[in-house]
Amino acid sequence: MKILVIGGYGIFGGRVVELLENEPRLTLVVAGRSRAKAEAFCAARGEARATLVPAQFDRNGNLAAQLESIGPDLVVDASGPFQAYGDAPYRMIEACIAEGIGYLDLADGSDFVNGVAAFDGAARAAGVAVLSGVSSFPVLTAAVVRRLSGDMTAVDSIRAGIAPSPHAIVGENVIRAIASYAGQAVRLTRDGVSAKGHPFTETLRYTVAPPGCLPLRSTLFSLVDVPDLRALPELWPEAKTVWMGAGPVPEVLHRALIVMAWLVRLGLLRRLTPLAPLMYQATNRLGWGEHRGGMFVAVAGHDAAGAVVKRSWHMVAEGDDGPLIPSMAVEALVRKALDGSKPAPGARAAVRDLELADYEALFARRRIVTGERDDAASEDVPLYQRILGAAWDRLPAEIRALHAGRGTTLAEGRASVERGGSPLARLAAFLVGFPAAAEETPVKVRFEADAEGETWTRSFGADRFTSRQFAGRGRSAGLLCERFGLLTFAMAQVPEEGKLTLVLRRWSCCGLPLPLWLCPRSDSYETAEDGRFRFHVDISHPLTGLIVRYRGWLQPAAEAEPAGAAHEEPQPA
């Protein structure tokens, strides 16, 4: 198959080439206005197994002559911005249909993608597939909604958001597209009727947290104008609300964009297009934070019995794998075509041409984690199981047994305790009530569980201290919170290789958020060994050094060893 990638040396086109270049059955024509840039791009892809051919291509020129010269089987338009294609935005589609060439694009504009259906009859007559919006919005979102709503008799609401890594390079055309619609009125479905929305002036906060994975930090998402706003209500006409957002970080830049969008909405600015070059520079030069990105899709509806069903799908991508995801729909369609499964002729938004399983096969090759959550989970479910979701089943039985109790339960065991020697460390340990140092001491933990959380009372010999654990909300959603007096610590639960690690993500005093760099350091985890639950807690601070370290084992009280029995020395977990 010969594929012409228009914008092939750009951001999205380059990622399409990167995803397909290991396929020896392909000839990839990397094209754009500059042949020199196309040649430089191809020369840099030294390990490609596909045949890479640089070419000059001007989408404003004689399209028929250029297509006949190259002779592609498929055109992938990755140039854009599709919101600003002028008076004849579908010239490329018309030329491909006339030449009998298949067509895919990565369009992100709702009007553009919605208008492609006008060419359905011509595409069917020519026997070619013309698919628009072949990207995460709306292809991946539609596939996820189908998975989540499989047993629902009605879908009431669909919300989704993409949170790119702050270190991902953003193309200038993407920024121009955002600048063209920020603050402008767009059509969407709200409260069961067609309504107006204003991108980047409507927000929600959400935590992307695949079960068992370190979640993204709580992210502010703003409404964006994407094909889903039109395409998803056509697939689920009973949905009363369809809302799509983007969560760019750092948040300070995002909030600056929100302010400018409000100026447009209020009529104080006509549009942000003149600021696009400045926005582009700021986006690509002022990024900081974790090199991780993610996405969520949340669906609410009813089942056959009329019960409310709320589910969400979460994805976290590490490092440079995240920026590839918007181009993966093209990869999936091309690989399926190579294997004999071509999309049916016709012109349409590509919302029915891929399923989530097609994506999952591609995710499995990369550092991309996905998972589903039951957002209507009963409060009768134990706290840890509620937060961990499907990852709960990956824990060793000993860990699950200790955290599965309801009401009041008791566990007993043995532990060793080390204490820091500095005055500040001793003061911190005293304020919390941490136990005194001991090579070995009996330990008892009383768990009092209710609908809101759990109260843990730990007794190390004669020393006792208490904390309250509960599921986080707001900025701490998806996290396990533990409160010691005035201080509350929000931790991610990450199960891996038989161990449950607690990773500090936020902390606060009397509800007031505190900077994480001031937070005590914690190395805390639970594991199982020799049929016993084992714990390891190590708390320190750069100003104090070690504050406390305690480790040992526990068993439910009914199974605890009788008093006077021989005890093993506690070992590090």
GIRABEL-V12918 format. One line per field, one symbol per residue. phi: phi as a letter, one per 20 degrees, with the letter a starting at -180 (. if undefined). psi: psi as a letter, one per 40 degrees, with the letter a starting at -180 (. if undefined). Layout:
phi=???
psi=???
//
This chain:
phi=.ddedfmfdefffffffgfdfedfedddeecafdfffffffffeefefefedcfbebdfeeffffffffemfebddedemfffcemfcfdgfffffffemdfbccdfdefffffffgfeffffffemcedddmebgedffffffffffdgdeebdebccbbddfffeffdffffffffffdgnffcebdblncfceccgmddcbdbdebggndgfffgdeddgcecggfdfffffcfefebccccccfcffffffffffffffffenecfaegfegfffffffeddebofebcabccdccacefenffccccdcccdelffgfffgefffgfffffffendeffgpdafeedecdffffffeffececdcadceedgffffggfffffmffgfefggfffffdefdmdccccacbdcdcfefgffffffffenffffbfbbfcccddddcfercddddcdmeebbcbddbffcmfdgndedcddmeecddceeceblmcdeddfcbbbclnegdfffefgecccbcbcblmcfccbcccbbgedmfebbcbrcbcggfdfffgnffdfffdgf
psi=hhhhhhfeeacddddddddeeeheeihhhhiadhdddddddddegdehdihhhiihhheeagddddddddfidhhhhfcaheefeaegefddddddddefhihiifhehdddddeddeeddddddefihhhifgadheddddddddddedehehhdihiiihgiieehhhidddddddddeheihihihhfeihihihheehiihihhghheihiiihhhhihigidddddddddgeehdhhhhiigiiidddddddddddddddeedidieddeddddddddeefhiahgiiaiihhhiaiadeeihhhiihihhhibeddeeddedddddddddddeegiiiiihiifeeeiidddddddddeighhiiiihefhieehiddddddbdedeeiiddddddeeiibhihiiaiiihiiieiddddddddddfiiiihdhiihihhhhhadeaihhhhhgbeihiiihiihiibeeieihihhhbehhhhihhhhhfeihihhhdiiihfehiihdeeiiihghiiaihfeihiihhhhiiddeahdihiiaiiiiddeiiiieihiihhih.
//
